[in-house]
Amino acid sequence: MGFSSKEDKSKRILRGFKTLFFLITMLISLLLFSAPLLLVLTDALLPSALLSTLSPSAFSLETLASHFQNYDFRYSLIDIPLVSIIRSFIIFCVYSLCDGPRLSHGPYLGITTMCSVLSLIFVSFKAVYIFSGYVRATEIALFLCSSALAVGHVVVAYRTSCRERRKLLVYKIDIEAISACKNGYPRYPKIPQEERIK
């Protein structure tokens, strides 16, 4: 009886490890294959969260209205999260509308690169004015975060397009293999049965 209870316990522990390994594998694959969506979500939320630490009421309706009325490119920071949100929205729309071939050679990589480069130029020009005076660590983190996410969009888009190109290549090879089988391999003529017996 003691041995059977120990075996049952070891089986339960082994089953638990297998389940945990399966869940971790599924989570890693989800992160790898949905990297564009996760990055879009991070880009839309993280700069806004950093700005809210600088000014907790930054995203209330009254504060937003006053920010836009008194907007000054040299001093206002509200445009950094807005640039990230607009960039994320455009990239998400393009990614959603593209299928395999258009993800590999189509507009996804080009539009993502264009949005990221334009936002990097905007953030770089703004940093010249903001960093000329007293700068807090959170403001530096806001600029670095926006720039890093812009570069991250390009990297993820490039990796996604490469992955889709590999998929299309494998699919093309499979189609060619199937069509070759249907043609009956004309390069290798069938040997008559009489000759095979000899």
Phi and psi in degrees as GROMACS dihedral restraints (atoms count N, CA, C in turn):
[ dihedral_restraints ]
;  ai    aj    ak    al  type     phi  dphi    fc
    3     4     5     6     1   -63.6    20    10
    4     5     6     7     1   -40.0    20    10
    6     7     8     9     1   -65.4    20    10
    7     8     9    10     1   -41.6    20    10
    9    10    11    12     1   -66.4    20    10
   10    11    12    13     1   -37.2    20    10
   12    13    14    15     1   -67.1    20    10
   13    14    15    16     1   -37.7    20    10
   15    16    17    18     1   -65.8    20    10
   16    17    18    19     1   -39.7    20    10
   18    19    20    21     1   -65.1    20    10
   19    20    21    22     1   -42.1    20    10
   21    22    23    24     1   -62.1    20    10
   22    23    24    25     1   -40.0    20    10
   24    25    26    27     1   -65.6    20    10
   25    26    27    28     1   -42.6    20    10
   27    28    29    30     1   -65.9    20    10
   28    29    30    31     1   -35.7    20    10
   30    31    32    33     1   -66.4    20    10
   31    32    33    34     1   -39.8    20    10
   33    34    35    36     1   -65.1    20    10
   34    35    36    37     1   -40.4    20    10
   36    37    38    39     1   -65.0    20    10
   37    38    39    40     1   -42.9    20    10
   39    40    41    42     1   -63.8    20    10
   40    41    42    43     1   -40.7    20    10
   42    43    44    45     1   -64.3    20    10
   43    44    45    46     1   -38.6    20    10
   45    46    47    48     1   -64.2    20    10
   46    47    48    49     1   -41.3    20    10
   48    49    50    51     1   -64.3    20    10
   49    50    51    52     1   -39.9    20    10
   51    52    53    54     1   -64.1    20    10
   52    53    54    55     1   -42.2    20    10
   54    55    56    57     1   -64.0    20    10
   55    56    57    58     1   -42.3    20    10
   57    58    59    60     1   -64.1    20    10
   58    59    60    61     1   -42.2    20    10
   60    61    62    63     1   -62.6    20    10
   61    62    63    64     1   -41.3    20    10
   63    64    65    66     1   -63.4    20    10
   64    65    66    67     1   -43.3    20    10
   66    67    68    69     1   -65.3    20    10
   67    68    69    70     1   -41.2    20    10
   69    70    71    72     1   -64.5    20    10
   70    71    72    73     1   -41.1    20    10
   72    73    74    75     1   -63.0    20    10
   73    74    75    76     1   -43.0    20    10
   75    76    77    78     1   -63.9    20    10
   76    77    78    79     1   -39.3    20    10
   78    79    80    81     1   -65.8    20    10
   79    80    81    82     1   -41.4    20    10
   81    82    83    84     1   -64.5    20    10
   82    83    84    85     1   -43.2    20    10
   84    85    86    87     1   -65.5    20    10
   85    86    87    88     1   -36.9    20    10
   87    88    89    90     1   -63.6    20    10
   88    89    90    91     1   -42.5    20    10
   90    91    92    93     1   -65.4    20    10
   91    92    93    94     1   -37.3    20    10
   93    94    95    96     1   -70.4    20    10
   94    95    96    97     1   -43.9    20    10
   96    97    98    99     1   -84.8    20    10
   97    98    99   100     1   -19.1    20    10
   99   100   101   102     1  -111.4    20    10
  100   101   102   103     1    27.0    20    10
  102   103   104   105     1   -58.4    20    10
  103   104   105   106     1   -41.1    20    10
  105   106   107   108     1   -60.4    20    10
  106   107   108   109     1   -41.2    20    10
  108   109   110   111     1   -69.6    20    10
  109   110   111   112     1   -39.8    20    10
  111   112   113   114     1   -64.9    20    10
  112   113   114   115     1   -39.0    20    10
  114   115   116   117     1   -68.7    20    10
  115   116   117   118     1   -38.1    20    10
  117   118   119   120     1   -61.6    20    10
  118   119   120   121     1   -44.1    20    10
  120   121   122   123     1   -64.6    20    10
  121   122   123   124     1   -43.1    20    10
  123   124   125   126     1   -63.5    20    10
  124   125   126   127     1   -41.0    20    10
  126   127   128   129     1   -66.2    20    10
  127   128   129   130     1   -33.9    20    10
  129   130   131   132     1   -75.6    20    10
  130   131   132   133     1   -28.5    20    10
  132   133   134   135     1  -102.9    20    10
  133   134   135   136     1   -39.0    20    10
  135   136   137   138     1   -65.7    20    10
  136   137   138   139     1   -48.2    20    10
  138   139   140   141     1   -61.1    20    10
  139   140   141   142     1   -35.9    20    10
  141   142   143   144     1   -64.9    20    10
  142   143   144   145     1   -39.8    20    10
  144   145   146   147     1   -65.2    20    10
  145   146   147   148     1   -39.1    20    10
  147   148   149   150     1   -65.9    20    10
  148   149   150   151     1   -39.6    20    10
  150   151   152   153     1   -67.6    20    10
  151   152   153   154     1   -35.0    20    10
  153   154   155   156     1   -68.1    20    10
  154   155   156   157     1   -24.2    20    10
  156   157   158   159     1   -72.3    20    10
  157   158   159   160     1   -30.6    20    10
  159   160   161   162     1   -71.3    20    10
  160   161   162   163     1   -42.7    20    10
  162   163   164   165     1  -137.6    20    10
  163   164   165   166     1   101.3    20    10
  165   166   167   168     1   -58.1    20    10
  166   167   168   169     1   -28.0    20    10
  168   169   170   171     1  -100.7    20    10
  169   170   171   172     1    25.3    20    10
  171   172   173   174     1   -66.1    20    10
  172   173   174   175     1   -26.4    20    10
  174   175   176   177     1  -111.3    20    10
  175   176   177   178     1    19.2    20    10
  177   178   179   180     1   -78.0    20    10
  178   179   180   181     1   157.6    20    10
  180   181   182   183     1   -62.0    20    10
  181   182   183   184     1   -41.4    20    10
  183   184   185   186     1   -65.9    20    10
  184   185   186   187     1   -42.6    20    10
  186   187   188   189     1   -67.6    20    10
  187   188   189   190     1   -39.8    20    10
  189   190   191   192     1   -62.6    20    10
  190   191   192   193     1   -42.9    20    10
  192   193   194   195     1   -62.2    20    10
  193   194   195   196     1   -42.1    20    10
  195   196   197   198     1   -68.2    20    10
  196   197   198   199     1   -35.4    20    10
  198   199   200   201     1   -61.5    20    10
  199   200   201   202     1   -43.9    20    10
  201   202   203   204     1   -73.0    20    10
  202   203   204   205     1   -32.5    20    10
  204   205   206   207     1   -70.5    20    10
  205   206   207   208     1   -39.4    20    10
  207   208   209   210     1  -102.7    20    10
  208   209   210   211     1    28.0    20    10
  210   211   212   213     1   -65.9    20    10
  211   212   213   214     1   132.1    20    10
  213   214   215   216     1  -136.9    20    10
  214   215   216   217     1   122.0    20    10
  216   217   218   219     1   -55.9    20    10
  217   218   219   220     1   -31.2    20    10
  219   220   221   222     1   -77.6    20    10
  220   221   222   223     1   -22.1    20    10
  222   223   224   225     1  -125.5    20    10
  223   224   225   226     1   -28.1    20    10
  225   226   227   228     1   -74.2    20    10
  226   227   228   229     1   143.4    20    10
  228   229   230   231     1  -112.1    20    10
  229   230   231   232     1    -2.5    20    10
  231   232   233   234     1   -65.6    20    10
  232   233   234   235     1   -23.5    20    10
  234   235   236   237     1   -76.5    20    10
  235   236   237   238     1   -19.6    20    10
  237   238   239   240     1   -65.8    20    10
  238   239   240   241     1   -50.7    20    10
  240   241   242   243     1   -64.1    20    10
  241   242   243   244     1   -34.1    20    10
  243   244   245   246     1   -64.7    20    10
  244   245   246   247     1   -40.1    20    10
  246   247   248   249     1   -61.3    20    10
  247   248   249   250     1   -42.4    20    10
  249   250   251   252     1   -64.7    20    10
  250   251   252   253     1   -41.0    20    10
  252   253   254   255     1   -66.4    20    10
  253   254   255   256     1   -44.5    20    10
  255   256   257   258     1   -64.3    20    10
  256   257   258   259     1   -43.5    20    10
  258   259   260   261     1   -59.3    20    10
  259   260   261   262     1   -45.9    20    10
  261   262   263   264     1   -63.8    20    10
  262   263   264   265     1   -41.0    20    10
  264   265   266   267     1   -63.5    20    10
  265   266   267   268     1   -44.8    20    10
  267   268   269   270     1   -63.9    20    10
  268   269   270   271     1   -46.2    20    10
  270   271   272   273     1   -64.7    20    10
  271   272   273   274     1   -39.8    20    10
  273   274   275   276     1   -63.4    20    10
  274   275   276   277     1   -42.5    20    10
  276   277   278   279     1   -63.5    20    10
  277   278   279   280     1   -44.4    20    10
  279   280   281   282     1   -64.7    20    10
  280   281   282   283     1   -43.8    20    10
  282   283   284   285     1   -62.7    20    10
  283   284   285   286     1   -38.6    20    10
  285   286   287   288     1   -69.4    20    10
  286   287   288   289     1   -32.7    20    10
  288   289   290   291     1   -85.3    20    10
  289   290   291   292     1   -13.2    20    10
  291   292   293   294     1   -93.2    20    10
  292   293   294   295     1   142.2    20    10
  294   295   296   297     1  -103.1    20    10
  295   296   297   298     1  -165.1    20    10
  297   298   299   300     1   -55.0    20    10
  298   299   300   301     1   -57.2    20    10
  300   301   302   303     1   -61.8    20    10
  301   302   303   304     1   -38.5    20    10
  303   304   305   306     1   -75.3    20    10
  304   305   306   307     1   -22.4    20    10
  306   307   308   309     1   -75.2    20    10
  307   308   309   310     1   -28.5    20    10
  309   310   311   312     1   -84.0    20    10
  310   311   312   313     1   -45.6    20    10
  312   313   314   315     1  -124.0    20    10
  313   314   315   316     1     0.1    20    10
  315   316   317   318     1   -93.8    20    10
  316   317   318   319     1  -149.8    20    10
  318   319   320   321     1   -77.5    20    10
  319   320   321   322     1   -12.5    20    10
  321   322   323   324     1   -60.1    20    10
  322   323   324   325     1   -52.6    20    10
  324   325   326   327     1   -65.9    20    10
  325   326   327   328     1   -40.7    20    10
  327   328   329   330     1   -66.3    20    10
  328   329   330   331     1   -46.8    20    10
  330   331   332   333     1   -69.2    20    10
  331   332   333   334     1   -37.9    20    10
  333   334   335   336     1   -62.3    20    10
  334   335   336   337     1   -44.1    20    10
  336   337   338   339     1   -63.5    20    10
  337   338   339   340     1   -41.9    20    10
  339   340   341   342     1   -64.5    20    10
  340   341   342   343     1   -45.6    20    10
  342   343   344   345     1   -62.7    20    10
  343   344   345   346     1   -42.1    20    10
  345   346   347   348     1   -67.8    20    10
  346   347   348   349     1   -41.3    20    10
  348   349   350   351     1   -66.2    20    10
  349   350   351   352     1   -43.8    20    10
  351   352   353   354     1   -63.5    20    10
  352   353   354   355     1   -41.4    20    10
  354   355   356   357     1   -68.6    20    10
  355   356   357   358     1   -35.1    20    10
  357   358   359   360     1   -64.6    20    10
  358   359   360   361     1   -39.8    20    10
  360   361   362   363     1   -63.5    20    10
  361   362   363   364     1   -44.1    20    10
  363   364   365   366     1   -60.8    20    10
  364   365   366   367     1   -48.1    20    10
  366   367   368   369     1   -65.5    20    10
  367   368   369   370     1   -36.9    20    10
  369   370   371   372     1   -65.8    20    10
  370   371   372   373     1   -44.3    20    10
  372   373   374   375     1   -63.4    20    10
  373   374   375   376     1   -39.3    20    10
  375   376   377   378     1   -68.8    20    10
  376   377   378   379     1   -35.8    20    10
  378   379   380   381     1   -62.9    20    10
  379   380   381   382     1   -31.4    20    10
  381   382   383   384     1   -60.3    20    10
  382   383   384   385     1   -41.9    20    10
  384   385   386   387     1   -76.3    20    10
  385   386   387   388     1   -43.3    20    10
  387   388   389   390     1   -68.2    20    10
  388   389   390   391     1   -41.5    20    10
  390   391   392   393     1   -81.7    20    10
  391   392   393   394     1     0.0    20    10
  393   394   395   396     1   -76.1    20    10
  394   395   396   397     1   -18.4    20    10
  396   397   398   399     1  -114.2    20    10
  397   398   399   400     1  -152.2    20    10
  399   400   401   402     1   -72.9    20    10
  400   401   402   403     1   129.6    20    10
  402   403   404   405     1  -125.4    20    10
  403   404   405   406     1   134.5    20    10
  405   406   407   408     1   -90.3    20    10
  406   407   408   409     1   159.6    20    10
  408   409   410   411     1   -63.5    20    10
  409   410   411   412     1   -34.2    20    10
  411   412   413   414     1   -67.0    20    10
  412   413   414   415     1   -34.6    20    10
  414   415   416   417     1   -66.7    20    10
  415   416   417   418     1   -41.2    20    10
  417   418   419   420     1   -61.8    20    10
  418   419   420   421     1   -42.6    20    10
  420   421   422   423     1   -62.9    20    10
  421   422   423   424     1   -36.5    20    10
  423   424   425   426     1   -63.7    20    10
  424   425   426   427     1   -45.3    20    10
  426   427   428   429     1   -67.9    20    10
  427   428   429   430     1   -43.7    20    10
  429   430   431   432     1   -64.3    20    10
  430   431   432   433     1   -39.2    20    10
  432   433   434   435     1   -63.9    20    10
  433   434   435   436     1   -46.5    20    10
  435   436   437   438     1   -62.8    20    10
  436   437   438   439     1   -41.2    20    10
  438   439   440   441     1   -67.6    20    10
  439   440   441   442     1   -43.2    20    10
  441   442   443   444     1   -64.5    20    10
  442   443   444   445     1   -38.7    20    10
  444   445   446   447     1   -69.0    20    10
  445   446   447   448     1   -33.7    20    10
  447   448   449   450     1   -63.1    20    10
  448   449   450   451     1   -45.3    20    10
  450   451   452   453     1   -65.5    20    10
  451   452   453   454     1   -38.5    20    10
  453   454   455   456     1   -61.2    20    10
  454   455   456   457     1   -37.4    20    10
  456   457   458   459     1   -59.7    20    10
  457   458   459   460     1   -42.6    20    10
  459   460   461   462     1   -66.8    20    10
  460   461   462   463     1   -43.5    20    10
  462   463   464   465     1   -62.5    20    10
  463   464   465   466     1   -46.1    20    10
  465   466   467   468     1   -65.9    20    10
  466   467   468   469     1   -40.2    20    10
  468   469   470   471     1   -64.2    20    10
  469   470   471   472     1   -39.7    20    10
  471   472   473   474     1   -65.5    20    10
  472   473   474   475     1   -44.3    20    10
  474   475   476   477     1   -65.2    20    10
  475   476   477   478     1   -38.3    20    10
  477   478   479   480     1   -65.0    20    10
  478   479   480   481     1   -43.2    20    10
  480   481   482   483     1   -65.6    20    10
  481   482   483   484     1   -37.9    20    10
  483   484   485   486     1   -64.7    20    10
  484   485   486   487     1   -41.3    20    10
  486   487   488   489     1   -64.1    20    10
  487   488   489   490     1   -40.9    20    10
  489   490   491   492     1   -68.5    20    10
  490   491   492   493     1   -34.9    20    10
  492   493   494   495     1   -64.3    20    10
  493   494   495   496     1   -40.3    20    10
  495   496   497   498     1   -63.8    20    10
  496   497   498   499     1   -40.2    20    10
  498   499   500   501     1   -61.4    20    10
  499   500   501   502     1   -44.7    20    10
  501   502   503   504     1   -65.3    20    10
  502   503   504   505     1   -35.9    20    10
  504   505   506   507     1   -65.3    20    10
  505   506   507   508     1   -45.1    20    10
  507   508   509   510     1   -63.4    20    10
  508   509   510   511     1   -40.8    20    10
  510   511   512   513     1   -63.6    20    10
  511   512   513   514     1   -40.0    20    10
  513   514   515   516     1   -64.8    20    10
  514   515   516   517     1   -41.6    20    10
  516   517   518   519     1   -63.0    20    10
  517   518   519   520     1   -41.6    20    10
  519   520   521   522     1   -63.0    20    10
  520   521   522   523     1   -42.7    20    10
  522   523   524   525     1   -63.0    20    10
  523   524   525   526     1   -42.0    20    10
  525   526   527   528     1   -65.6    20    10
  526   527   528   529     1   -36.4    20    10
  528   529   530   531     1   -66.9    20    10
  529   530   531   532     1   -40.6    20    10
  531   532   533   534     1   -66.1    20    10
  532   533   534   535     1   -42.5    20    10
  534   535   536   537     1   -66.5    20    10
  535   536   537   538     1   -33.4    20    10
  537   538   539   540     1   -66.5    20    10
  538   539   540   541     1   -38.8    20    10
  540   541   542   543     1   -66.0    20    10
  541   542   543   544     1   -37.7    20    10
  543   544   545   546     1   -67.4    20    10
  544   545   546   547     1   -32.1    20    10
  546   547   548   549     1   -76.2    20    10
  547   548   549   550     1    -7.1    20    10
  549   550   551   552     1    76.1    20    10
  550   551   552   553     1    23.9    20    10
  552   553   554   555     1    50.9    20    10
  553   554   555   556     1    71.6    20    10
  555   556   557   558     1   -63.7    20    10
  556   557   558   559     1   -18.2    20    10
  558   559   560   561     1   -70.3    20    10
  559   560   561   562     1   -23.5    20    10
  561   562   563   564     1  -114.6    20    10
  562   563   564   565     1    94.7    20    10
  564   565   566   567     1   -68.7    20    10
  565   566   567   568     1   148.8    20    10
  567   568   569   570     1   -70.4    20    10
  568   569   570   571     1   140.2    20    10
  570   571   572   573     1   -88.1    20    10
  571   572   573   574     1   130.6    20    10
  573   574   575   576     1   -59.5    20    10
  574   575   576   577     1   153.7    20    10
  576   577   578   579     1   -66.0    20    10
  577   578   579   580     1   -32.6    20    10
  579   580   581   582     1   -64.2    20    10
  580   581   582   583     1   -40.6    20    10
  582   583   584   585     1   -69.8    20    10
  583   584   585   586     1   -33.6    20    10
  585   586   587   588     1   -66.9    20    10
  586   587   588   589     1   -33.1    20    10
  588   589   590   591     1   -69.7    20    10
  589   590   591   592     1   -36.9    20    10
